[in-house]
Amino acid sequence: MADMMNEELQENEVYTYTLTDDEGNEFEFELLGTCEMDGNTYYALVPVDDDGNGEYVILRGEEDEEGVNLVTIDNDEEWDKVADFFDDELFSDVDYDA
């Protein structure tokens, strides 16, 4: 199912992305991690100005002649599968009772 988690990320390195919404507004995101699943690469990103609520976005990378574009995952089954993976990888050590 999942082939990797953060293998290409350098330890303590911060990767940021500027994402543009449909209205042309730009937002800065920090990369939490990546994974490859079913021939696609997925990116988990948190807003740079995160208020600590633990919310993050998951986008699929699609390559074209200009590079990689991060796109919304429209398929609910695909999104649920990837979200479950990232939840397990990113938050499995979180003690919600503490």
Backbone atoms as SQL, in Angstrom:
CREATE TABLE atoms (id INTEGER PRIMARY KEY, chain TEXT, resi INTEGER, resn TEXT, atom TEXT, x REAL, y REAL, z REAL);
INSERT INTO atoms VALUES
  (1, 'A', 1, 'MET', 'N', 0.828, -1.183, 0.000),
  (2, 'A', 1, 'MET', 'CA', 0.000, 0.000, 0.000),
  (3, 'A', 1, 'MET', 'C', 0.872, 1.246, 0.000),
  (4, 'A', 2, 'ALA', 'N', 1.526, 1.554, 1.080),
  (5, 'A', 2, 'ALA', 'CA', 2.377, 2.749, 1.134),
  (6, 'A', 2, 'ALA', 'C', 3.824, 2.319, 0.985),
  (7, 'A', 3, 'ASP', 'N', 4.534, 3.023, 0.119),
  (8, 'A', 3, 'ASP', 'CA', 5.909, 2.642, -0.155),
  (9, 'A', 3, 'ASP', 'C', 6.921, 3.428, 0.654),
  (10, 'A', 4, 'MET', 'N', 6.576, 4.668, 1.024),
  (11, 'A', 4, 'MET', 'CA', 7.552, 5.467, 1.752),
  (12, 'A', 4, 'MET', 'C', 6.857, 6.546, 2.565),
  (13, 'A', 5, 'MET', 'N', 7.570, 7.054, 3.519),
  (14, 'A', 5, 'MET', 'CA', 7.107, 8.186, 4.313),
  (15, 'A', 5, 'MET', 'C', 8.314, 9.040, 4.607),
  (16, 'A', 6, 'ASN', 'N', 8.411, 10.187, 3.937),
  (17, 'A', 6, 'ASN', 'CA', 9.456, 11.173, 4.202),
  (18, 'A', 6, 'ASN', 'C', 10.865, 10.705, 3.852),
  (19, 'A', 7, 'GLU', 'N', 11.025, 9.737, 2.964),
  (20, 'A', 7, 'GLU', 'CA', 12.373, 9.268, 2.646),
  (21, 'A', 7, 'GLU', 'C', 13.232, 10.364, 2.035),
  (22, 'A', 8, 'GLU', 'N', 12.626, 11.230, 1.208),
  (23, 'A', 8, 'GLU', 'CA', 13.417, 12.253, 0.545),
  (24, 'A', 8, 'GLU', 'C', 13.583, 13.516, 1.385),
  (25, 'A', 9, 'LEU', 'N', 12.931, 13.577, 2.522),
  (26, 'A', 9, 'LEU', 'CA', 13.031, 14.764, 3.367),
  (27, 'A', 9, 'LEU', 'C', 14.290, 14.689, 4.232),
  (28, 'A', 10, 'GLN', 'N', 14.990, 15.774, 4.288),
  (29, 'A', 10, 'GLN', 'CA', 16.167, 15.853, 5.144),
  (30, 'A', 10, 'GLN', 'C', 15.716, 16.180, 6.565),
  (31, 'A', 11, 'GLU', 'N', 16.319, 15.529, 7.527),
  (32, 'A', 11, 'GLU', 'CA', 15.957, 15.754, 8.915),
  (33, 'A', 11, 'GLU', 'C', 16.145, 17.222, 9.288),
  (34, 'A', 12, 'ASN', 'N', 15.175, 17.782, 9.992),
  (35, 'A', 12, 'ASN', 'CA', 15.158, 19.166, 10.462),
  (36, 'A', 12, 'ASN', 'C', 15.059, 20.189, 9.330),
  (37, 'A', 13, 'GLU', 'N', 14.825, 19.755, 8.112),
  (38, 'A', 13, 'GLU', 'CA', 14.655, 20.657, 6.979),
  (39, 'A', 13, 'GLU', 'C', 13.174, 21.024, 6.882),
  (40, 'A', 14, 'VAL', 'N', 12.875, 22.290, 6.653),
  (41, 'A', 14, 'VAL', 'CA', 11.493, 22.749, 6.526),
  (42, 'A', 14, 'VAL', 'C', 11.221, 23.042, 5.059),
  (43, 'A', 15, 'TYR', 'N', 10.221, 22.375, 4.522),
  (44, 'A', 15, 'TYR', 'CA', 9.817, 22.585, 3.133),
  (45, 'A', 15, 'TYR', 'C', 8.496, 23.346, 3.143),
  (46, 'A', 16, 'THR', 'N', 8.444, 24.461, 2.451),
  (47, 'A', 16, 'THR', 'CA', 7.212, 25.235, 2.384),
  (48, 'A', 16, 'THR', 'C', 6.741, 25.342, 0.936),
  (49, 'A', 17, 'TYR', 'N', 5.451, 25.437, 0.801),
  (50, 'A', 17, 'TYR', 'CA', 4.806, 25.553, -0.502),
  (51, 'A', 17, 'TYR', 'C', 3.829, 26.713, -0.455),
  (52, 'A', 18, 'THR', 'N', 3.755, 27.472, -1.531),
  (53, 'A', 18, 'THR', 'CA', 2.741, 28.509, -1.668),
  (54, 'A', 18, 'THR', 'C', 1.645, 27.943, -2.552),
  (55, 'A', 19, 'LEU', 'N', 0.447, 27.816, -1.991),
  (56, 'A', 19, 'LEU', 'CA', -0.689, 27.283, -2.727),
  (57, 'A', 19, 'LEU', 'C', -1.644, 28.418, -3.048),
  (58, 'A', 20, 'THR', 'N', -2.240, 28.358, -4.226),
  (59, 'A', 20, 'THR', 'CA', -3.179, 29.379, -4.680),
  (60, 'A', 20, 'THR', 'C', -4.555, 28.751, -4.819),
  (61, 'A', 21, 'ASP', 'N', -5.568, 29.389, -4.199),
  (62, 'A', 21, 'ASP', 'CA', -6.925, 28.858, -4.309),
  (63, 'A', 21, 'ASP', 'C', -7.585, 29.327, -5.601),
  (64, 'A', 22, 'ASP', 'N', -8.833, 28.939, -5.809),
  (65, 'A', 22, 'ASP', 'CA', -9.553, 29.255, -7.046),
  (66, 'A', 22, 'ASP', 'C', -9.755, 30.749, -7.259),
  (67, 'A', 23, 'GLU', 'N', -9.672, 31.531, -6.187),
  (68, 'A', 23, 'GLU', 'CA', -9.873, 32.972, -6.283),
  (69, 'A', 23, 'GLU', 'C', -8.573, 33.746, -6.398),
  (70, 'A', 24, 'GLY', 'N', -7.452, 33.026, -6.472),
  (71, 'A', 24, 'GLY', 'CA', -6.153, 33.664, -6.625),
  (72, 'A', 24, 'GLY', 'C', -5.472, 34.033, -5.320),
  (73, 'A', 25, 'ASN', 'N', -6.056, 33.663, -4.182),
  (74, 'A', 25, 'ASN', 'CA', -5.451, 33.934, -2.879),
  (75, 'A', 25, 'ASN', 'C', -4.319, 32.944, -2.631),
  (76, 'A', 26, 'GLU', 'N', -3.189, 33.443, -2.119),
  (77, 'A', 26, 'GLU', 'CA', -2.041, 32.591, -1.849),
  (78, 'A', 26, 'GLU', 'C', -1.922, 32.299, -0.358),
  (79, 'A', 27, 'PHE', 'N', -1.549, 31.058, -0.048),
  (80, 'A', 27, 'PHE', 'CA', -1.388, 30.613, 1.325),
  (81, 'A', 27, 'PHE', 'C', -0.099, 29.811, 1.429),
  (82, 'A', 28, 'GLU', 'N', 0.617, 29.985, 2.531),
  (83, 'A', 28, 'GLU', 'CA', 1.867, 29.263, 2.774),
  (84, 'A', 28, 'GLU', 'C', 1.579, 28.006, 3.600),
  (85, 'A', 29, 'PHE', 'N', 2.140, 26.881, 3.160),
  (86, 'A', 29, 'PHE', 'CA', 1.986, 25.613, 3.851),
  (87, 'A', 29, 'PHE', 'C', 3.347, 24.991, 4.087),
  (88, 'A', 30, 'GLU', 'N', 3.453, 24.260, 5.189),
  (89, 'A', 30, 'GLU', 'CA', 4.662, 23.509, 5.518),
  (90, 'A', 30, 'GLU', 'C', 4.386, 22.032, 5.296),
  (91, 'A', 31, 'LEU', 'N', 5.343, 21.359, 4.697),
  (92, 'A', 31, 'LEU', 'CA', 5.200, 19.938, 4.404),
  (93, 'A', 31, 'LEU', 'C', 5.379, 19.111, 5.674),
  (94, 'A', 32, 'LEU', 'N', 4.377, 18.281, 5.982),
  (95, 'A', 32, 'LEU', 'CA', 4.476, 17.354, 7.106),
  (96, 'A', 32, 'LEU', 'C', 5.084, 16.028, 6.670),
  (97, 'A', 33, 'GLY', 'N', 4.729, 15.595, 5.456),
  (98, 'A', 33, 'GLY', 'CA', 5.241, 14.332, 4.968),
  (99, 'A', 33, 'GLY', 'C', 4.670, 13.991, 3.610),
  (100, 'A', 34, 'THR', 'N', 5.258, 12.985, 2.998),
  (101, 'A', 34, 'THR', 'CA', 4.791, 12.486, 1.713),
  (102, 'A', 34, 'THR', 'C', 4.663, 10.976, 1.786),
  (103, 'A', 35, 'CYS', 'N', 3.903, 10.427, 0.869),
  (104, 'A', 35, 'CYS', 'CA', 3.852, 8.978, 0.719),
  (105, 'A', 35, 'CYS', 'C', 3.516, 8.647, -0.723),
  (106, 'A', 36, 'GLU', 'N', 3.948, 7.477, -1.142),
  (107, 'A', 36, 'GLU', 'CA', 3.577, 6.958, -2.455),
  (108, 'A', 36, 'GLU', 'C', 2.625, 5.802, -2.227),
  (109, 'A', 37, 'MET', 'N', 1.513, 5.853, -2.965),
  (110, 'A', 37, 'MET', 'CA', 0.483, 4.850, -2.811),
  (111, 'A', 37, 'MET', 'C', -0.221, 4.679, -4.153),
  (112, 'A', 38, 'ASP', 'N', -0.334, 3.453, -4.598),
  (113, 'A', 38, 'ASP', 'CA', -1.053, 3.141, -5.837),
  (114, 'A', 38, 'ASP', 'C', -0.561, 3.974, -7.022),
  (115, 'A', 39, 'GLY', 'N', 0.749, 4.200, -7.083),
  (116, 'A', 39, 'GLY', 'CA', 1.336, 4.915, -8.210),
  (117, 'A', 39, 'GLY', 'C', 1.237, 6.429, -8.143),
  (118, 'A', 40, 'ASN', 'N', 0.735, 6.974, -7.027),
  (119, 'A', 40, 'ASN', 'CA', 0.616, 8.424, -6.848),
  (120, 'A', 40, 'ASN', 'C', 1.435, 8.862, -5.646),
  (121, 'A', 41, 'THR', 'N', 1.879, 10.115, -5.675),
  (122, 'A', 41, 'THR', 'CA', 2.553, 10.706, -4.523),
  (123, 'A', 41, 'THR', 'C', 1.594, 11.683, -3.866),
  (124, 'A', 42, 'TYR', 'N', 1.475, 11.582, -2.544),
  (125, 'A', 42, 'TYR', 'CA', 0.576, 12.431, -1.772),
  (126, 'A', 42, 'TYR', 'C', 1.381, 13.278, -0.798),
  (127, 'A', 43, 'TYR', 'N', 0.895, 14.475, -0.547),
  (128, 'A', 43, 'TYR', 'CA', 1.566, 15.442, 0.313),
  (129, 'A', 43, 'TYR', 'C', 0.624, 15.849, 1.437),
  (130, 'A', 44, 'ALA', 'N', 1.105, 15.753, 2.676),
  (131, 'A', 44, 'ALA', 'CA', 0.369, 16.254, 3.837),
  (132, 'A', 44, 'ALA', 'C', 0.985, 17.595, 4.205),
  (133, 'A', 45, 'LEU', 'N', 0.158, 18.643, 4.246),
  (134, 'A', 45, 'LEU', 'CA', 0.639, 20.006, 4.470),
  (135, 'A', 45, 'LEU', 'C', -0.183, 20.674, 5.569),
  (136, 'A', 46, 'VAL', 'N', 0.485, 21.507, 6.355),
  (137, 'A', 46, 'VAL', 'CA', -0.180, 22.271, 7.399),
  (138, 'A', 46, 'VAL', 'C', 0.070, 23.757, 7.123),
  (139, 'A', 47, 'PRO', 'N', -0.938, 24.607, 7.344),
  (140, 'A', 47, 'PRO', 'CA', -0.718, 26.043, 7.133),
  (141, 'A', 47, 'PRO', 'C', 0.422, 26.552, 8.007),
  (142, 'A', 48, 'VAL', 'N', 1.264, 27.426, 7.452),
  (143, 'A', 48, 'VAL', 'CA', 2.375, 27.993, 8.213),
  (144, 'A', 48, 'VAL', 'C', 1.846, 28.744, 9.431),
  (145, 'A', 49, 'ASP', 'N', 0.711, 29.409, 9.291),
  (146, 'A', 49, 'ASP', 'CA', 0.125, 30.146, 10.410),
  (147, 'A', 49, 'ASP', 'C', -0.856, 29.276, 11.192),
  (148, 'A', 50, 'ASP', 'N', -0.553, 27.972, 11.297),
  (149, 'A', 50, 'ASP', 'CA', -1.403, 27.006, 11.996),
  (150, 'A', 50, 'ASP', 'C', -1.596, 27.426, 13.443),
  (151, 'A', 51, 'ASP', 'N', -2.832, 27.311, 13.914),
  (152, 'A', 51, 'ASP', 'CA', -3.129, 27.681, 15.294),
  (153, 'A', 51, 'ASP', 'C', -3.018, 26.493, 16.248),
  (154, 'A', 52, 'GLY', 'N', -2.440, 25.403, 15.768),
  (155, 'A', 52, 'GLY', 'CA', -2.216, 24.251, 16.634),
  (156, 'A', 52, 'GLY', 'C', -3.411, 23.324, 16.752),
  (157, 'A', 53, 'ASN', 'N', -4.405, 23.469, 15.875),
  (158, 'A', 53, 'ASN', 'CA', -5.594, 22.632, 15.977),
  (159, 'A', 53, 'ASN', 'C', -5.418, 21.258, 15.334),
  (160, 'A', 54, 'GLY', 'N', -4.266, 21.008, 14.722),
  (161, 'A', 54, 'GLY', 'CA', -3.974, 19.700, 14.159),
  (162, 'A', 54, 'GLY', 'C', -4.570, 19.445, 12.791),
  (163, 'A', 55, 'GLU', 'N', -5.199, 20.436, 12.185),
  (164, 'A', 55, 'GLU', 'CA', -5.772, 20.245, 10.858),
  (165, 'A', 55, 'GLU', 'C', -4.692, 20.392, 9.793),
  (166, 'A', 56, 'TYR', 'N', -4.775, 19.537, 8.804),
  (167, 'A', 56, 'TYR', 'CA', -3.843, 19.586, 7.703),
  (168, 'A', 56, 'TYR', 'C', -4.577, 19.210, 6.425),
  (169, 'A', 57, 'VAL', 'N', -3.955, 19.480, 5.289),
  (170, 'A', 57, 'VAL', 'CA', -4.545, 19.130, 3.999),
  (171, 'A', 57, 'VAL', 'C', -3.713, 18.042, 3.345),
  (172, 'A', 58, 'ILE', 'N', -4.365, 17.263, 2.520),
  (173, 'A', 58, 'ILE', 'CA', -3.691, 16.225, 1.752),
  (174, 'A', 58, 'ILE', 'C', -3.967, 16.510, 0.280),
  (175, 'A', 59, 'LEU', 'N', -2.902, 16.564, -0.495),
  (176, 'A', 59, 'LEU', 'CA', -3.015, 16.815, -1.924),
  (177, 'A', 59, 'LEU', 'C', -2.238, 15.753, -2.695),
  (178, 'A', 60, 'ARG', 'N', -2.664, 15.488, -3.915),
  (179, 'A', 60, 'ARG', 'CA', -1.989, 14.530, -4.779),
  (180, 'A', 60, 'ARG', 'C', -1.083, 15.291, -5.740),
  (181, 'A', 61, 'GLY', 'N', 0.121, 14.792, -5.946),
  (182, 'A', 61, 'GLY', 'CA', 1.038, 15.395, -6.901),
  (183, 'A', 61, 'GLY', 'C', 0.786, 14.856, -8.297),
  (184, 'A', 62, 'GLU', 'N', 0.663, 15.759, -9.270),
  (185, 'A', 62, 'GLU', 'CA', 0.507, 15.371, -10.668),
  (186, 'A', 62, 'GLU', 'C', 1.584, 16.076, -11.476),
  (187, 'A', 63, 'GLU', 'N', 2.386, 15.284, -12.168),
  (188, 'A', 63, 'GLU', 'CA', 3.489, 15.845, -12.947),
  (189, 'A', 63, 'GLU', 'C', 3.029, 16.243, -14.338),
  (190, 'A', 64, 'ASP', 'N', 3.579, 17.366, -14.807),
  (191, 'A', 64, 'ASP', 'CA', 3.412, 17.780, -16.193),
  (192, 'A', 64, 'ASP', 'C', 4.754, 18.309, -16.670),
  (193, 'A', 65, 'GLU', 'N', 4.790, 18.913, -17.834),
  (194, 'A', 65, 'GLU', 'CA', 6.065, 19.376, -18.395),
  (195, 'A', 65, 'GLU', 'C', 6.704, 20.500, -17.575),
  (196, 'A', 66, 'GLU', 'N', 5.944, 21.166, -16.714),
  (197, 'A', 66, 'GLU', 'CA', 6.478, 22.261, -15.895),
  (198, 'A', 66, 'GLU', 'C', 6.893, 21.818, -14.498),
  (199, 'A', 67, 'GLY', 'N', 6.578, 20.593, -14.124),
  (200, 'A', 67, 'GLY', 'CA', 6.925, 20.114, -12.797),
  (201, 'A', 67, 'GLY', 'C', 5.761, 19.412, -12.136),
  (202, 'A', 68, 'VAL', 'N', 5.701, 19.483, -10.810),
  (203, 'A', 68, 'VAL', 'CA', 4.651, 18.823, -10.049),
  (204, 'A', 68, 'VAL', 'C', 3.618, 19.851, -9.611),
  (205, 'A', 69, 'ASN', 'N', 2.357, 19.547, -9.882),
  (206, 'A', 69, 'ASN', 'CA', 1.247, 20.359, -9.398),
  (207, 'A', 69, 'ASN', 'C', 0.559, 19.592, -8.287),
  (208, 'A', 70, 'LEU', 'N', 0.200, 20.285, -7.220),
  (209, 'A', 70, 'LEU', 'CA', -0.538, 19.664, -6.128),
  (210, 'A', 70, 'LEU', 'C', -2.016, 19.922, -6.353),
  (211, 'A', 71, 'VAL', 'N', -2.802, 18.837, -6.402),
  (212, 'A', 71, 'VAL', 'CA', -4.224, 18.945, -6.726),
  (213, 'A', 71, 'VAL', 'C', -5.077, 18.306, -5.639),
  (214, 'A', 72, 'THR', 'N', -6.297, 18.767, -5.552),
  (215, 'A', 72, 'THR', 'CA', -7.269, 18.247, -4.602),
  (216, 'A', 72, 'THR', 'C', -7.650, 16.821, -4.981),
  (217, 'A', 73, 'ILE', 'N', -7.861, 15.994, -3.979),
  (218, 'A', 73, 'ILE', 'CA', -8.315, 14.624, -4.194),
  (219, 'A', 73, 'ILE', 'C', -9.841, 14.644, -4.157),
  (220, 'A', 74, 'ASP', 'N', -10.473, 14.370, -5.295),
  (221, 'A', 74, 'ASP', 'CA', -11.931, 14.435, -5.398),
  (222, 'A', 74, 'ASP', 'C', -12.620, 13.111, -5.072),
  (223, 'A', 75, 'ASN', 'N', -11.900, 12.015, -5.167),
  (224, 'A', 75, 'ASN', 'CA', -12.475, 10.696, -4.923),
  (225, 'A', 75, 'ASN', 'C', -12.467, 10.406, -3.421),
  (226, 'A', 76, 'ASP', 'N', -13.655, 10.204, -2.835),
  (227, 'A', 76, 'ASP', 'CA', -13.767, 9.984, -1.390),
  (228, 'A', 76, 'ASP', 'C', -13.018, 8.741, -0.922),
  (229, 'A', 77, 'GLU', 'N', -13.089, 7.667, -1.680),
  (230, 'A', 77, 'GLU', 'CA', -12.409, 6.428, -1.294),
  (231, 'A', 77, 'GLU', 'C', -10.900, 6.616, -1.284),
  (232, 'A', 78, 'GLU', 'N', -10.366, 7.274, -2.311),
  (233, 'A', 78, 'GLU', 'CA', -8.935, 7.561, -2.388),
  (234, 'A', 78, 'GLU', 'C', -8.513, 8.452, -1.229),
  (235, 'A', 79, 'TRP', 'N', -9.286, 9.504, -0.965),
  (236, 'A', 79, 'TRP', 'CA', -8.953, 10.436, 0.111),
  (237, 'A', 79, 'TRP', 'C', -8.953, 9.737, 1.462),
  (238, 'A', 80, 'ASP', 'N', -9.985, 8.917, 1.728),
  (239, 'A', 80, 'ASP', 'CA', -10.064, 8.210, 3.008),
  (240, 'A', 80, 'ASP', 'C', -8.866, 7.293, 3.218),
  (241, 'A', 81, 'LYS', 'N', -8.456, 6.604, 2.177),
  (242, 'A', 81, 'LYS', 'CA', -7.322, 5.678, 2.257),
  (243, 'A', 81, 'LYS', 'C', -6.030, 6.424, 2.590),
  (244, 'A', 82, 'VAL', 'N', -5.805, 7.535, 1.905),
  (245, 'A', 82, 'VAL', 'CA', -4.588, 8.320, 2.131),
  (246, 'A', 82, 'VAL', 'C', -4.638, 9.012, 3.491),
  (247, 'A', 83, 'ALA', 'N', -5.805, 9.540, 3.862),
  (248, 'A', 83, 'ALA', 'CA', -5.951, 10.208, 5.161),
  (249, 'A', 83, 'ALA', 'C', -5.696, 9.235, 6.302),
  (250, 'A', 84, 'ASP', 'N', -6.192, 8.005, 6.187),
  (251, 'A', 84, 'ASP', 'CA', -5.937, 7.001, 7.224),
  (252, 'A', 84, 'ASP', 'C', -4.441, 6.737, 7.366),
  (253, 'A', 85, 'PHE', 'N', -3.738, 6.648, 6.233),
  (254, 'A', 85, 'PHE', 'CA', -2.297, 6.427, 6.281),
  (255, 'A', 85, 'PHE', 'C', -1.592, 7.571, 7.009),
  (256, 'A', 86, 'PHE', 'N', -1.880, 8.815, 6.598),
  (257, 'A', 86, 'PHE', 'CA', -1.211, 9.956, 7.227),
  (258, 'A', 86, 'PHE', 'C', -1.587, 10.080, 8.702),
  (259, 'A', 87, 'ASP', 'N', -2.840, 9.825, 9.049),
  (260, 'A', 87, 'ASP', 'CA', -3.235, 9.878, 10.462),
  (261, 'A', 87, 'ASP', 'C', -2.421, 8.884, 11.280),
  (262, 'A', 88, 'ASP', 'N', -2.255, 7.678, 10.758),
  (263, 'A', 88, 'ASP', 'CA', -1.467, 6.664, 11.463),
  (264, 'A', 88, 'ASP', 'C', -0.007, 7.071, 11.567),
  (265, 'A', 89, 'GLU', 'N', 0.573, 7.580, 10.490),
  (266, 'A', 89, 'GLU', 'CA', 1.991, 7.937, 10.465),
  (267, 'A', 89, 'GLU', 'C', 2.303, 9.206, 11.250),
  (268, 'A', 90, 'LEU', 'N', 1.439, 10.202, 11.146),
  (269, 'A', 90, 'LEU', 'CA', 1.732, 11.500, 11.746),
  (270, 'A', 90, 'LEU', 'C', 1.264, 11.632, 13.184),
  (271, 'A', 91, 'PHE', 'N', 0.202, 10.923, 13.539),
  (272, 'A', 91, 'PHE', 'CA', -0.395, 11.152, 14.850),
  (273, 'A', 91, 'PHE', 'C', -0.518, 9.896, 15.700),
  (274, 'A', 92, 'SER', 'N', 0.146, 8.831, 15.334),
  (275, 'A', 92, 'SER', 'CA', 0.034, 7.587, 16.109),
  (276, 'A', 92, 'SER', 'C', 0.645, 7.715, 17.500),
  (277, 'A', 93, 'ASP', 'N', 1.578, 8.657, 17.678),
  (278, 'A', 93, 'ASP', 'CA', 2.231, 8.834, 18.968),
  (279, 'A', 93, 'ASP', 'C', 1.536, 9.861, 19.854),
  (280, 'A', 94, 'VAL', 'N', 0.469, 10.484, 19.360),
  (281, 'A', 94, 'VAL', 'CA', -0.223, 11.517, 20.121),
  (282, 'A', 94, 'VAL', 'C', -1.103, 10.881, 21.178),
  (283, 'A', 95, 'ASP', 'N', -0.967, 11.321, 22.418),
  (284, 'A', 95, 'ASP', 'CA', -1.807, 10.865, 23.520),
  (285, 'A', 95, 'ASP', 'C', -2.898, 11.897, 23.734),
  (286, 'A', 96, 'TYR', 'N', -4.088, 11.619, 23.214),
  (287, 'A', 96, 'TYR', 'CA', -5.183, 12.580, 23.283),
  (288, 'A', 96, 'TYR', 'C', -5.736, 12.735, 24.697),
  (289, 'A', 97, 'ASP', 'N', -5.414, 11.824, 25.607),
  (290, 'A', 97, 'ASP', 'CA', -5.895, 11.907, 26.990),
  (291, 'A', 97, 'ASP', 'C', -5.004, 12.784, 27.855),
  (292, 'A', 98, 'ALA', 'N', -3.818, 13.115, 27.374),
  (293, 'A', 98, 'ALA', 'CA', -2.875, 13.901, 28.179),
  (294, 'A', 98, 'ALA', 'C', -3.251, 15.366, 28.200);
